[in-house]
Amino acid sequence: MLIGAAILAVAVPVAALYPYPLTPRIGGGQAIGTVAPPPQPAIGAVYERRLFALAEGDAPPADAPALTGIAGRLNRDAVALVRIADGSARTLKIGESVDGWRLESLAIDAAFFTRGRERVRVAMGDAEPSVE
């Protein structure tokens, strides 16, 4: 029994490492076709488009506040520094409103405002807010 176990211990790794043919055959000797991946787009086209582009026909509201900065710790005591339509600057805590826009949440580089059913993501330093 010990000799049979030794033969099996040598035969299993050898059988596992045995080189099989590169083109496997099915049944009557037909080769399995390979699947080619779809062609990749030109890399230049990826760099030419905006990362967060607006959908065609969507124009962001002109009266949405512009985010100039974020101060404090996110999820604790962060406030948004915003410039409103008349050009003045204000600080807003989450839940506060200005010009009908309510500050819903803050991210590391953006603020989310709502007005009714409309939701707008305003990126820091972005000239135009993007509508979601």
N, C-alpha and C positions, 0 to 999 in steps of 0.2 A: 504494500500500500504506500509505503514511503517512496519507493521508486516511481510509482504512478503519479504521485503528487509532485515530485521533482520534474518529471517529464511535462506535466500540465503547466507547472510554473514557468518553464522555458518556452513551451509552445504558444501560450496565450499572448505574451508580448511580441513574439515573432510574427504571429498571425495578425496582430493589430498593426504592426509596422510594415506589413507586406504591401508593396506598391501596386495599387490597382490601376487599370488603364484610365487615361484621362477622359476618354469619351465612353461613358457607360452605355451599354446596349440593353435594349428592351426586347424581350421575346425573340423575334426572328432576326435579330441583328440590326435593327434600326437604331440610329444614333439619336440621342435626346438633343433637341435644339437648345441653344443658349438664348437667354433673354438679355437683350441689350438695353441699357438705361436710356431714357429719353435724352435728346440733346440739351445741353446746358445753354442758358441765355448768355449773351455777351456780357462780360463783367462790367464793361463801361456803362451799360444801361442801368445797372444797379446803383452805381455811384451818381448818376445824373438825376435820379428822382429824389424827392423829399422823403424823409423817413415817416413823418406824420402828415401826409398831404390831405387836404380837404377833398371831399367828394365833389365831383363836378356839379356846378349849379348851387352849391351851398356857400353862402356868404356869411361870415361871422358877424354878429351884431356889432355895430360901431360903438355902442354905449357900454360895452362890457369893460369892467375895470382892467387895467394893465398891471401885471405883477412886476414889481421892481425889486422885491427881495422877500426873504423869509427869515425871521429871527426867532430864536428859542429852540427847544427840542421838540421834534415831531412826536405826536401822540401824547404830549404832556402840556407844554405851555407855549407852543409855537404861535406866532402871529404873522399875518401876511402884510407886507408893505405894498399898498396899491396906489395907483394914480387913477383918479376917476375922470369922468368925461369933461368936467370943467377945468382940469389941469392940476387940481390940488391933490395932495398926498394924505393918506390915512393909514392907520393900522387897524386890522380886523382880526378878531378871534374867530374860531370856528363857531358858526351859528349866527354871527352878526351880519347885518345887511348894509349895503350902500347902493343907492340909485336903483333899488328894486332887485339887485343881485344879492343872493345869500351865499356866504362862504360855506361850502359843504365839507371840504376836506383839503388837506395839504399833502403834497408829495415833496420829495427832495428838491425838485426843480419846477414844480407846477402847482397851481391852485385850481380847484373845481368849484365853479359857481353854478347856482340854479336860479331860474326865474320862471315860476310856473312849472310847465312841463319841459322847459328848455334847459339843457345842461351844457356847460361850456368848460373846456379845459384851457387854461391860460398858462402858457409856459413862461418862465422867467426870462425877460429880455426879448420875448417874441413880439414883433410889431403887431401881429394879428392873432387873436385867440382862435383856437380851432374848436369847431362844434362837434360834439359827439352824438 
